Amino acid sequence: MNRERDFNKELFYFLNKIKNNENFSLSRWGDGELSILENNLIDLRFIKNGEFRYDPNIKEYELVRNVLIESYKYKDDNYYIGIACKCCVGDDKYQYMKKLSEQKEVNLTWANIFVNSNYNNFIKEYISVFKEKEIIMVVNNRANVNILPFKIKKVYKVGIDAWYNDYYIVNEIKNYIKNNNIINHVFLFAAGPLANILTYELWKFNKKNIYIDIGSTLDVQMGLPATRGYLKGSNTLKKVCIW
């Protein structure tokens, strides 16, 4: 059954899952990740806090791109794909991303679910819940998780172009989960396309945890520069995205 498509209610839909220990995985996809899927050159390594590159002429990227494609089209009951909404990218691209994913409607959500007019509630409500959970994070190597308003059980640090350079941590985390019998933990990923791969690979590996691509939402709380408008108090904080 499809749920009501309301931007604010969708934020609480996933929040309640976390509160109730209902395990799921949420992968969010923007224009950058879409460029990789479409086999287009993109290089964001030297902007914002240092992001990622994809060059179709560099053969070594082929393996990780194939995994990324798999992760976009993988289907499971509690595996969710966040796509760009029509009010932000136009109806054509919105419909294209929906079709390309091959997902059921119930497994799709907003890529922007934690930002724009949902951001303040994300900070207030999600952080409150995170304080009660066992949290494992994958974050930028310049992030300071010690100043977050909740405790981190374990952190993995990654650098620029992490989906390629730091792909090895996928197996590291799998081994950690297996060797330590990690269940009922919340994994938070702020690692560009690597986050999309992690939400996919770890969900397949162990469905007894929650895996969330949080993007840049906690950058300021970790001492990183604010690189997005919503982090700088822009008018997008008032934007209510539509489905």
N, C-alpha and C positions, 0 to 999 in steps of 0.2 A: 504493500500500500504506500502510495506517495504521500509525503508529509507536506504540510502547508509551507509554501515558499515565501517566507518573510525573513528579511535580512537579520533583524535583531533576534527573532525566535530561533533562527538557525544557529546563532552563536550559543544560545542556551541549550539547544538540542545536544551539541557535543559536550558542553559543560556538564550537563546532567549525566551523560554517559561516564564521564570521568568520576563524578561524585558517586555514582552507583557501581563503580568498578565493572562497567560493561566495556570489554576490550574492543578496540577498533584501531584502524590505521588511517591517517589522513594525509594525503599528498596534494600539495597545491602547485598549480602550473600557471606561469605568466608568459609574457611575450618572449622572454629569454629562453625558457625551456622549449617553447613552441618552435623557436628558430632551430634548435637542435633537432627536434623531431622532423622538421622539414628539410634538414640537411643544408641549412644556410650558415654562412660564416657569421660568427658573432664573437666579439672580444671585449669583455667588460672587466678585464683584470686590473686596469689602472684607474678605475673610477670608484666612487663611494668608498667602501671599506675593503675594496679588492674583491672581485667576484670570480668570473669564470670565462673560459674561452671554448669555442668549438670551431675547428677548421676542417672542412671536409677533405682538404688536400693532405691532411696529416693522418696517415693510415692508423696510427696508434689509438686514435680516438674512436675507431669503429667499434671496438668491443664495448666500451662504456655506453656509447650511443645505442647499441643494440639492447643493452640492459635497460636503458632509459625508455626505449620504445616498449619493451615488455612491461615495464612498470606502469605505463600509461594505459595499456590495454588489458592488464591483469584484472580478473574479476573474482570477487569474493563477497560474501554477505556483509561483512563489516569493514570492507576496504573502500575508502572514499577518495574520489578525485575532485579537486577544486579547480574549476576553470574560470577564465575571464568572463565577466558578465557583459550583456549587451549594452548596458548604459556606460560602460567604460571603454569597450573596444568596438562597439557596433554589432548589429545583429548578424551580419555575415560571418564575422570571425567567431562569434559566440556559437552559432550553429555549426560552424566548421569544427571547432574544438569538441563540441558534443559528439558529432558524428565520428570524428577521428578516434575518440576514446573507446567507442563501441560499448560504453557502459549503460546499464539500466539507469533510468532517471533517478531512482531512489539512491543510487550510489554516487550521484554528482552533487556538488555544492559550489559555493563561491570560492574562487581563489582569494578573494579579498575578505574572507569571513572574519579575520581578526583585526582588520584595519578600518579606515574611514569611520563612519559613525559607530562602528562596533568597538573601536579601539579602547576607548575609556572604560567600557564594560569589560573588555578583555583583561585590561590591567587590574581592575578592581576585583572582578569575580574569579578569573582564572588563577591569579596569583594567590588568592585566598585558599583556593582548593589545592594548589601546588604545595602549599605549606603543610598539608596533611598527607602528602604522598611521598613515596620513594622516587626520587627524580634522577635520571641519567641524561646527560646532555652531550651533544656534538656541536661545537661552536668554533668561531673564528679564533685563531691562536692569539689574538690581541685582546680577547674578551677576558674580563675579570669576573668569574662566576662567584667569587667570594663576597662580592658586594650585592649580590641578588637578595631580594627580600624573602627568599626561601632557601632551604638547604639542598645541596647537590650531593648525591651519594657517590657519583663517579662522573668524570668529564673526559671527553676526547677532544683534543684541539686539532684543528685542520687549518690549512693555509689557502692561498689563492689557487684557483682552478682545482678545488678539492675533489671534484667528482672524478678527475683523472689522476692527479698526483697522490691523493690520499685514499684511493679506492680500497686499499688493503685493510682499512679499518672495518670494512663490512665483515670480514672473517674474524677480525679481532673481537668485535662485539658479539658475534655469534658464539665464539668460544667462551667469552665471559658469561653470556647468558646460560650456556650449557654447563659450564664448570661450577657456576655458583647457584644454579637452580633459580634463576631470576624469574619471578612471576609477580603479577600485580604491581608492576612498576610503570612509571610514566616516562617515556623517552621523548625528549624535545630536541629537534634538529634545526639548527640555523646554519646551513651549509650549502646553499644554492642547489644545483641539480643533484648533488650527493644526497641531499635530504629526500629527494624523490626516490632515489635508489634504495636508501635505507628503509624508508617506510614500506617499500615493496619487499625487499629481501628479508628483512627481519620479521615482517608479518607472515610470510611464507614459512619462515623457520620456526617461529614460536608465536602462537596466537593467544598467549596468556598474559600479554602486556598491552599497553597503549602506546602507539607511535604517532607523533604529531610533528609535521613540518610547520614550525612557528615563524620562519623567515626572519625578518629584521625587527619583530615586535618587541624584543627585550634588549635591543642594542643599547639604548640609553641606560637601562638598569645594569648593564655590564660594563659601563664606562666607554663604550664606543661612540664615535661621532654620530649625530642624527643625520642620516642621509636621505630620508624620505620626507615628503611633505607632511604626512600625518604625525611624524615624530617632531616636527618643527612647529606644530600648531596651525597648520594651514587650513584653508576652508574645506579641505576634503574630510576633515573631522565631522563635518555636518552632512556628508554625502551618504544617503541611504541607497545602497545598490539594489537593483531589481533583478528578477530572474526572467 
